Amino acid sequence: MDKKKLEYFRKLLEKQRDELLAEAGITVKAMSDKGDSFPDPIDRASLEADRNFILRIRERERKLIAKIEKALERVENGTFGICERCGEEISEERLKARPVTTLCIECKEEQENEEKLRGD
């Protein structure tokens, strides 16, 4: 992959990471700002359910941030866009759709089929 494309993906990954980190900061602030004195147990339960849902989303985002960091490392060390399994280049279209991917579409399909056979 040429330097121009690598720079494009580096900026894309950094932008995604920064947006996710900003959202996490907003969530923390919002959760600490609310006055949580609800006399009605139903209101309290609703608030807790909403918080749990938001926290599950943020946990998924935390995992995505880790994948973004690893993808940025691959950009730096020159392995970004190379399939971990077969060593071939990952298509640019696939990288645009999922820049944190480590497998080409063929290897990803193969992996998913193997998981189905194992019952994962």
DSSP file (Angstrom, degrees, kcal/mol; ACC not computed):
  #  RESIDUE AA STRUCTURE BP1 BP2  ACC     N-H-->O    O-->H-N    N-H-->O    O-->H-N    TCO  KAPPA ALPHA  PHI   PSI    X-CA   Y-CA   Z-CA
    1    1 A M              0   0    0      0, 0.0    79,-0.1     0, 0.0     2,-0.0   0.000 360.0 360.0 360.0 137.2    0.0    0.0    0.0
    2    2 A D     >  -     0   0    0      1,-0.1     4,-2.3     4,-0.0     3,-0.2  -0.282 360.0-107.6 -78.0 166.3    1.4    3.4   -0.9
    3    3 A K  H  > S+     0   0    0      1,-0.2     4,-2.5     2,-0.2     5,-0.2   0.837 116.3  56.8 -62.6 -35.8    2.1    6.2    1.6
    4    4 A K  H  > S+     0   0    0      2,-0.2     4,-1.9     1,-0.2    -1,-0.2   0.920 110.2  43.8 -63.5 -44.0   -0.9    8.3    0.5
    5    5 A K  H  > S+     0   0    0      2,-0.2     4,-2.4     1,-0.2    -2,-0.2   0.900 112.5  52.6 -68.2 -40.8   -3.3    5.5    1.2
    6    6 A L  H  X S+     0   0    0     -4,-2.3     4,-2.5     1,-0.2    -2,-0.2   0.911 109.3  49.9 -60.5 -41.3   -1.7    4.6    4.5
    7    7 A E  H  X S+     0   0    0     -4,-2.5     4,-2.5     2,-0.2    -1,-0.2   0.895 108.4  53.6 -64.5 -39.8   -2.0    8.2    5.6
    8    8 A Y  H  X S+     0   0    0     -4,-1.9     4,-2.2     1,-0.2    -2,-0.2   0.941 112.6  43.1 -58.3 -48.4   -5.6    8.2    4.6
    9    9 A F  H  X S+     0   0    0     -4,-2.4     4,-2.7     2,-0.2     5,-0.2   0.858 110.9  55.2 -69.7 -34.8   -6.3    5.1    6.8
   10   10 A R  H  X S+     0   0    0     -4,-2.5     4,-2.5    -5,-0.2    -1,-0.2   0.941 111.4  44.5 -61.1 -46.3   -4.2    6.5    9.7
   11   11 A K  H  X S+     0   0    0     -4,-2.5     4,-2.4     2,-0.2    -2,-0.2   0.894 112.7  52.0 -65.1 -39.7   -6.3    9.7    9.7
   12   12 A L  H  X S+     0   0    0     -4,-2.2     4,-2.3    -5,-0.2    -2,-0.2   0.930 112.4  45.3 -61.5 -46.2   -9.5    7.7    9.4
   13   13 A L  H  X S+     0   0    0     -4,-2.7     4,-2.6     2,-0.2    -2,-0.2   0.906 112.8  50.0 -65.0 -43.1   -8.5    5.5   12.4
   14   14 A E  H  X S+     0   0    0     -4,-2.5     4,-2.6    -5,-0.2    -1,-0.2   0.891 110.4  50.8 -63.5 -39.0   -7.4    8.4   14.5
   15   15 A K  H  X S+     0   0    0     -4,-2.4     4,-2.4     2,-0.2    -2,-0.2   0.933 111.1  48.0 -64.1 -45.9  -10.7   10.2   13.8
   16   16 A Q  H  X S+     0   0    0     -4,-2.3     4,-2.4     1,-0.2    -2,-0.2   0.932 113.0  48.6 -59.5 -45.8  -12.7    7.2   14.8
   17   17 A R  H  X S+     0   0    0     -4,-2.6     4,-2.5     1,-0.2    -2,-0.2   0.926 111.5  49.0 -60.9 -45.5  -10.7    6.7   18.0
   18   18 A D  H  X S+     0   0    0     -4,-2.6     4,-2.2     1,-0.2    -1,-0.2   0.886 111.0  50.1 -63.6 -39.3  -11.0   10.4   18.9
   19   19 A E  H  X S+     0   0    0     -4,-2.4     4,-2.3     2,-0.2    -1,-0.2   0.913 111.6  48.3 -64.8 -42.2  -14.8   10.3   18.4
   20   20 A L  H  X S+     0   0    0     -4,-2.4     4,-2.1     1,-0.2    -2,-0.2   0.905 111.8  49.2 -65.1 -41.3  -15.2    7.2   20.5
   21   21 A L  H  X S+     0   0    0     -4,-2.5     4,-2.1     2,-0.2    -1,-0.2   0.883 110.3  51.2 -65.8 -38.2  -13.0    8.7   23.3
   22   22 A A  H  X S+     0   0    0     -4,-2.2     4,-2.1     2,-0.2    -2,-0.2   0.919 109.6  50.1 -64.2 -42.9  -15.1   11.9   23.2
   23   23 A E  H  X S+     0   0    0     -4,-2.3     4,-2.3     1,-0.2    -2,-0.2   0.897 108.9  52.2 -61.7 -40.6  -18.3    9.9   23.5
   24   24 A A  H  X S+     0   0    0     -4,-2.1     4,-2.4     1,-0.2    -1,-0.2   0.909 108.7  50.8 -62.6 -41.4  -16.9    8.0   26.5
   25   25 A G  H  X S+     0   0    0     -4,-2.1     4,-2.3     1,-0.2    -1,-0.2   0.894 109.4  50.3 -62.6 -40.4  -16.1   11.3   28.2
   26   26 A I  H  X S+     0   0    0     -4,-2.1     4,-2.8     2,-0.2    -1,-0.2   0.904 110.0  51.0 -64.3 -41.3  -19.6   12.6   27.6
   27   27 A T  H  X S+     0   0    0     -4,-2.3     4,-2.6     2,-0.2     5,-0.2   0.928 110.0  48.6 -62.5 -46.1  -21.1    9.5   29.0
   28   28 A V  H  X S+     0   0    0     -4,-2.4     4,-1.7     1,-0.2    -1,-0.2   0.928 113.8  46.9 -60.7 -44.9  -18.9    9.7   32.2
   29   29 A K  H  X S+     0   0    0     -4,-2.3     4,-1.5     1,-0.2    -2,-0.2   0.925 112.7  49.0 -63.3 -44.8  -19.8   13.3   32.7
   30   30 A A  H  X S+     0   0    0     -4,-2.8     4,-1.2     1,-0.2    -1,-0.2   0.884 111.2  49.7 -63.7 -38.7  -23.5   12.7   32.1
   31   31 A M  H  < S+     0   0    0     -4,-2.6    -1,-0.2     1,-0.2    -2,-0.2   0.820 114.3  44.3 -71.9 -28.7  -23.6    9.8   34.5
   32   32 A S  H  < S+     0   0    0     -4,-1.7    -1,-0.2    -5,-0.2    -2,-0.2   0.683 109.9  56.5 -88.2 -17.2  -21.9   11.7   37.3
   33   33 A D  H  < S+     0   0    0     -4,-1.5    -2,-0.2    -5,-0.2    -1,-0.2   0.764  83.3  99.1 -83.2 -26.7  -24.0   14.9   36.8
   34   34 A K  S  < S-     0   0    0     -4,-1.2     2,-0.7    -5,-0.1    -4,-0.0  -0.359  72.1-131.5 -70.0 136.5  -27.4   13.3   37.3
   35   35 A G        -     0   0    0      1,-0.1     2,-0.3    -2,-0.1    -1,-0.1  -0.795  21.4-161.4 -81.5 117.3  -29.1   13.7   40.6
   36   36 A D        +     0   0    0     -2,-0.7     2,-0.9     1,-0.1    -1,-0.1  -0.192  45.2 123.9-100.9  42.6  -30.2   10.1   41.2
   37   37 A S        +     0   0    0     -2,-0.3    -2,-0.1     2,-0.0    -1,-0.1  -0.799  29.5 164.5-105.1  95.4  -32.9   10.6   43.9
   38   38 A F        -     0   0    0     -2,-0.9     6,-0.1     1,-0.1    -2,-0.0  -0.937  24.5-167.7-110.9 115.2  -36.0    9.0   42.4
   39   39 A P  S    S+     0   0    0      0, 0.0    -1,-0.1     0, 0.0     3,-0.1   0.796  74.5  77.3 -70.0 -25.3  -38.8    8.3   44.9
   40   40 A D  S  > S-     0   0    0      1,-0.1     4,-1.9     2,-0.0     3,-0.3  -0.758  71.8-152.3 -89.2 119.9  -40.5    6.1   42.3
   41   41 A P  H  > S+     0   0    0      0, 0.0     4,-2.5     0, 0.0     5,-0.2   0.808  95.7  57.4 -60.6 -30.1  -38.9    2.6   42.0
   42   42 A I  H  > S+     0   0    0      2,-0.2     4,-2.3     1,-0.2     5,-0.2   0.908 106.4  48.2 -68.0 -40.9  -40.0    2.3   38.4
   43   43 A D  H  > S+     0   0    0     -3,-0.3     4,-2.3     2,-0.2    -1,-0.2   0.909 112.6  49.5 -63.0 -41.1  -38.2    5.5   37.5
   44   44 A R  H  X S+     0   0    0     -4,-1.9     4,-2.4     2,-0.2    -2,-0.2   0.915 110.9  48.9 -63.6 -44.1  -35.1    4.2   39.2
   45   45 A A  H  X S+     0   0    0     -4,-2.5     4,-2.4     1,-0.2    -1,-0.2   0.887 110.2  51.8 -64.1 -39.1  -35.3    0.9   37.4
   46   46 A S  H  X S+     0   0    0     -4,-2.3     4,-2.4     2,-0.2    -1,-0.2   0.913 109.7  49.2 -63.7 -43.0  -35.7    2.7   34.1
   47   47 A L  H  X S+     0   0    0     -4,-2.3     4,-2.5     1,-0.2    -2,-0.2   0.916 111.8  49.0 -61.6 -44.1  -32.6    4.8   34.8
   48   48 A E  H  X S+     0   0    0     -4,-2.4     4,-2.5     2,-0.2    -2,-0.2   0.896 110.4  50.4 -64.2 -40.7  -30.6    1.7   35.7
   49   49 A A  H  X S+     0   0    0     -4,-2.4     4,-2.2     2,-0.2    -1,-0.2   0.920 111.5  48.6 -63.6 -43.0  -31.7   -0.1   32.6
   50   50 A D  H  X S+     0   0    0     -4,-2.4     4,-2.4     2,-0.2    -2,-0.2   0.918 111.9  49.3 -62.0 -43.8  -30.7    2.9   30.5
   51   51 A R  H  X S+     0   0    0     -4,-2.5     4,-2.8     1,-0.2    -2,-0.2   0.915 109.8  50.8 -62.5 -43.7  -27.3    3.1   32.2
   52   52 A N  H  X S+     0   0    0     -4,-2.5     4,-2.1     2,-0.2    -1,-0.2   0.903 110.6  49.8 -61.6 -41.0  -26.7   -0.6   31.7
   53   53 A F  H  X S+     0   0    0     -4,-2.2     4,-2.0     2,-0.2    -2,-0.2   0.937 112.5  46.7 -62.5 -47.0  -27.5   -0.3   28.0
   54   54 A I  H  X S+     0   0    0     -4,-2.4     4,-2.6     1,-0.2    -2,-0.2   0.898 111.1  52.2 -62.8 -41.1  -25.2    2.7   27.6
   55   55 A L  H  X S+     0   0    0     -4,-2.8     4,-2.0     2,-0.2    -1,-0.2   0.868 107.0  52.5 -66.2 -35.7  -22.4    0.9   29.5
   56   56 A R  H  X S+     0   0    0     -4,-2.1     4,-1.9     2,-0.2    -1,-0.2   0.911 110.6  48.4 -63.8 -41.2  -22.7   -2.2   27.3
   57   57 A I  H  X S+     0   0    0     -4,-2.0     4,-2.2     1,-0.2    -2,-0.2   0.932 111.2  49.6 -63.0 -45.2  -22.3    0.1   24.2
   58   58 A R  H  X S+     0   0    0     -4,-2.6     4,-2.3     1,-0.2    -1,-0.2   0.842 107.2  55.2 -65.0 -32.9  -19.3    1.8   25.8
   59   59 A E  H  X S+     0   0    0     -4,-2.0     4,-1.9     2,-0.2    -1,-0.2   0.912 108.6  47.7 -65.4 -41.9  -17.7   -1.6   26.5
   60   60 A R  H  X S+     0   0    0     -4,-1.9     4,-1.9     1,-0.2    -2,-0.2   0.899 112.0  50.3 -63.4 -39.8  -18.0   -2.5   22.9
   61   61 A E  H  X S+     0   0    0     -4,-2.2     4,-2.5     2,-0.2    -2,-0.2   0.865 105.9  55.9 -66.6 -35.6  -16.6    0.9   22.0
   62   62 A R  H  X S+     0   0    0     -4,-2.3     4,-1.8     1,-0.2    -1,-0.2   0.912 108.2  48.0 -61.9 -41.9  -13.7    0.3   24.4
   63   63 A K  H  X S+     0   0    0     -4,-1.9     4,-1.8     1,-0.2    -1,-0.2   0.881 110.5  52.0 -65.6 -37.4  -12.9   -3.0   22.6
   64   64 A L  H  X S+     0   0    0     -4,-1.9     4,-2.5     2,-0.2    -2,-0.2   0.887 105.4  55.1 -66.2 -38.3  -13.1   -1.1   19.2
   65   65 A I  H  X S+     0   0    0     -4,-2.5     4,-2.5     1,-0.2    -1,-0.2   0.911 106.6  51.2 -60.4 -41.5  -10.6    1.5   20.5
   66   66 A A  H  X S+     0   0    0     -4,-1.8     4,-2.0     1,-0.2    -1,-0.2   0.903 110.5  48.7 -62.1 -40.5   -8.2   -1.3   21.3
   67   67 A K  H  X S+     0   0    0     -4,-1.8     4,-2.3     2,-0.2    -2,-0.2   0.879 109.9  52.1 -66.4 -37.0   -8.6   -2.6   17.8
   68   68 A I  H  X S+     0   0    0     -4,-2.5     4,-2.5     2,-0.2    -2,-0.2   0.921 107.8  51.8 -63.8 -43.4   -8.1    0.8   16.4
   69   69 A E  H  X S+     0   0    0     -4,-2.5     4,-1.9     1,-0.2    -2,-0.2   0.906 110.7  48.1 -60.1 -41.8   -4.8    1.2   18.4
   70   70 A K  H  X S+     0   0    0     -4,-2.0     4,-2.0     2,-0.2    -1,-0.2   0.890 110.3  51.7 -66.4 -38.6   -3.6   -2.1   17.0
   71   71 A A  H  X S+     0   0    0     -4,-2.3     4,-2.0     2,-0.2    -2,-0.2   0.897 108.1  51.9 -64.2 -39.4   -4.5   -1.0   13.5
   72   72 A L  H  X S+     0   0    0     -4,-2.5     4,-2.1     1,-0.2    -1,-0.2   0.875 107.4  53.0 -64.2 -36.4   -2.5    2.2   14.0
   73   73 A E  H  X S+     0   0    0     -4,-1.9     4,-2.5     1,-0.2    -1,-0.2   0.902 107.8  51.2 -62.9 -40.2    0.4    0.1   15.1
   74   74 A R  H  X>S+     0   0    0     -4,-2.0     6,-1.6     2,-0.2     5,-1.6   0.862 107.2  53.4 -66.2 -34.7    0.1   -1.9   11.9
   75   75 A V  H ><5S+     0   0    0     -4,-2.0     3,-0.6     4,-0.2    -1,-0.2   0.939 111.9  46.1 -61.0 -45.6    0.1    1.3    9.9
   76   76 A E  H 3<5S+     0   0    0     -4,-2.1    -2,-0.2     1,-0.2    -1,-0.2   0.878 116.0  43.1 -66.3 -39.4    3.3    2.3   11.7
   77   77 A N  H 3<5S-     0   0    0     -4,-2.5    -1,-0.2    -5,-0.1    -2,-0.2   0.432 113.4-112.5 -93.4   4.2    5.1   -1.0   11.2
   78   78 A G  T <<5S+     0   0    0     -4,-0.8    -3,-0.2    -3,-0.6    -4,-0.1   0.609  90.2 104.5  84.7  11.6    4.0   -1.5    7.6
   79   79 A T    > < +     0   0    0     -5,-1.6     3,-1.6    -6,-0.2    -4,-0.2   0.407  43.3 122.6-104.8   2.0    1.7   -4.5    8.1
   80   80 A F  T 3  S+     0   0    0     -6,-1.6     3,-0.1     1,-0.3    22,-0.1  -0.416  76.9  21.1 -64.8 135.3   -1.6   -2.6    7.7
   81   81 A G  T 3  S+     0   0    0     20,-0.3     9,-3.5     1,-0.3     2,-0.5   0.518  95.5 116.4  86.0   5.4   -3.7   -4.0    4.9
   82   82 A I  B <  S-A   89   0A   0     -3,-1.6    -1,-0.3     7,-0.3     7,-0.2  -0.933  71.0-116.9-108.9 127.6   -2.0   -7.4    4.9
   83   83 A C     >  -     0   0    0      5,-3.4     4,-1.4    -2,-0.5    20,-0.2  -0.411  13.7-146.5 -64.4 129.4   -4.1  -10.4    5.8
   84   84 A E  T  4 S+     0   0    0     18,-3.0    -1,-0.2    -2,-0.2    19,-0.1   0.778  95.1  43.7 -65.0 -27.1   -2.8  -12.1    9.0
   85   85 A R  T  4 S+     0   0    0     17,-0.3    -1,-0.2     3,-0.1    18,-0.1   0.923 129.9  14.4 -89.4 -48.9   -3.8  -15.5    7.6
   86   86 A C  T  4 S-     0   0    0      2,-0.1    -2,-0.1    18,-0.0     3,-0.1   0.598  89.4-126.9-108.1 -13.2   -2.8  -15.7    4.0
   87   87 A G     <  +     0   0    0     -4,-1.4     2,-0.1     1,-0.3    -3,-0.1   0.483  65.2 129.7  81.6   1.3   -0.4  -12.7    3.7
   88   88 A E        -     0   0    0      1,-0.1    -5,-3.4    -6,-0.1    -1,-0.3  -0.421  68.4 -88.3 -83.4 163.4   -2.3  -11.2    0.7
   89   89 A E  B     -A   82   0A   0     -7,-0.2     2,-0.4    -2,-0.1    -7,-0.3  -0.489  37.4-126.8 -70.7 140.6   -3.4   -7.6    0.5
   90   90 A I        -     0   0    0     -9,-3.5    14,-0.1    -2,-0.2    -1,-0.1  -0.717  37.7 -99.9 -83.7 137.0   -6.8   -6.8    2.0
   91   91 A S     >  -     0   0    0     -2,-0.4     4,-2.2     1,-0.1     5,-0.2  -0.224  20.9-127.0 -61.4 147.0   -9.0   -5.0   -0.5
   92   92 A E  H  > S+     0   0    0      1,-0.2     4,-2.3     2,-0.2     5,-0.2   0.858 110.3  57.3 -62.2 -35.7   -9.2   -1.2   -0.1
   93   93 A E  H  > S+     0   0    0      2,-0.2     4,-1.9     1,-0.2    -1,-0.2   0.908 107.5  47.5 -62.2 -42.1  -13.0   -1.5   -0.1
   94   94 A R  H  > S+     0   0    0      1,-0.2     4,-2.7     2,-0.2    -2,-0.2   0.913 111.4  50.6 -65.5 -42.1  -12.9   -3.9    2.8
   95   95 A L  H  < S+     0   0    0     -4,-2.2    -2,-0.2     1,-0.2    -1,-0.2   0.866 109.2  51.2 -64.9 -35.8  -10.5   -1.6    4.7
   96   96 A K  H  < S+     0   0    0     -4,-2.3    -1,-0.2     1,-0.2    -2,-0.2   0.895 114.1  44.1 -66.9 -38.5  -12.8    1.4    4.1
   97   97 A A  H  < S+     0   0    0     -4,-1.9    -2,-0.2     1,-0.3    -1,-0.2   0.869 137.7   9.3 -72.6 -37.3  -15.7   -0.6    5.4
   98   98 A R    ><  +     0   0    0     -4,-2.7     3,-2.0    -5,-0.2    -1,-0.3  -0.669  66.2 179.9-145.9  82.7  -13.8   -2.0    8.4
   99   99 A P  T 3  S+     0   0    0      0, 0.0   -18,-0.1     0, 0.0    -4,-0.1   0.650  80.4  60.7 -65.1 -14.0  -10.4   -0.4    8.8
  100  100 A V  T 3  S+     0   0    0    -20,-0.1    -5,-0.1    -5,-0.0   -30,-0.0   0.479  78.3 123.5 -89.3  -1.1   -9.6   -2.5   11.9
  101  101 A T    <   -     0   0    0     -3,-2.0   -20,-0.3    -7,-0.2   -11,-0.1  -0.212  40.1-173.5 -63.1 149.0   -9.9   -5.7   10.0
  102  102 A T        +     0   0    0      2,-0.1   -18,-3.0   -22,-0.1     2,-0.4   0.370  64.9  66.3-119.4  -1.4   -6.9   -8.1   10.0
  103  103 A L  S    S-     0   0    0    -20,-0.2   -20,-0.1   -19,-0.1    -1,-0.1  -0.949  77.9-122.2-125.2 142.6   -8.3  -10.7    7.5
  104  104 A C     >  -     0   0    0     -2,-0.4     4,-2.4     1,-0.1     5,-0.2  -0.308  41.9-100.4 -69.3 166.3   -9.1  -10.4    3.8
  105  105 A I  H  > S+     0   0    0      1,-0.2     4,-2.5     2,-0.2     5,-0.2   0.869 121.8  52.7 -61.9 -37.7  -12.7  -11.3    2.9
  106  106 A E  H  > S+     0   0    0      1,-0.2     4,-2.2     2,-0.2    -1,-0.2   0.936 112.3  44.0 -64.6 -45.5  -11.9  -14.8    1.8
  107  107 A C  H  > S+     0   0    0      2,-0.2     4,-2.6     1,-0.2    -2,-0.2   0.859 112.5  53.2 -68.5 -34.5  -10.1  -15.6    5.0
  108  108 A K  H  X S+     0   0    0     -4,-2.4     4,-2.5     2,-0.2    -2,-0.2   0.919 109.9  47.5 -66.0 -42.8  -12.8  -14.0    7.1
  109  109 A E  H  X S+     0   0    0     -4,-2.5     4,-2.3     2,-0.2    -2,-0.2   0.911 112.2  50.3 -62.5 -41.7  -15.5  -16.1    5.3
  110  110 A E  H  X S+     0   0    0     -4,-2.2     4,-2.3     2,-0.2    -2,-0.2   0.920 110.5  49.8 -61.0 -44.6  -13.3  -19.2    5.9
  111  111 A Q  H  X S+     0   0    0     -4,-2.6     4,-2.2     1,-0.2    -2,-0.2   0.915 110.8  49.4 -60.6 -44.7  -13.0  -18.3    9.6
  112  112 A E  H  X S+     0   0    0     -4,-2.5     4,-2.1     1,-0.2    -1,-0.2   0.886 110.1  50.8 -64.4 -38.8  -16.7  -17.8    9.9
  113  113 A N  H  X S+     0   0    0     -4,-2.3     4,-2.1     2,-0.2    -1,-0.2   0.900 109.6  50.5 -64.9 -40.2  -17.4  -21.2    8.2
  114  114 A E  H  X S+     0   0    0     -4,-2.3     4,-1.9     1,-0.2    -2,-0.2   0.898 109.6  51.4 -63.2 -40.1  -15.0  -22.9   10.6
  115  115 A E  H  X>S+     0   0    0     -4,-2.2     5,-2.3     1,-0.2     4,-1.4   0.890 108.1  51.9 -64.2 -39.5  -16.7  -21.3   13.6
  116  116 A K  H  <5S+     0   0    0     -4,-2.1    -1,-0.2     1,-0.2    -2,-0.2   0.910 109.0  50.3 -62.4 -42.0  -20.1  -22.5   12.3
  117  117 A L  H  <5S+     0   0    0     -4,-2.1    -1,-0.2     1,-0.2    -2,-0.2   0.864 113.4  45.1 -65.1 -35.8  -18.8  -26.1   12.0
  118  118 A R  H  <5S-     0   0    0     -4,-1.9    -1,-0.2    -5,-0.1    -2,-0.2   0.691 113.4-119.7 -79.8 -18.9  -17.4  -25.9   15.6
  119  119 A G  T  <5       0   0    0     -4,-1.4    -3,-0.2    -5,-0.2    -4,-0.1   0.714 360.0 360.0  86.9  21.4  -20.6  -24.4   16.9
  120  120 A D      <       0   0    0     -5,-2.3    -4,-0.2    -6,-0.2    -5,-0.1   0.485 360.0 360.0 -67.8 360.0  -19.1  -21.2   18.2
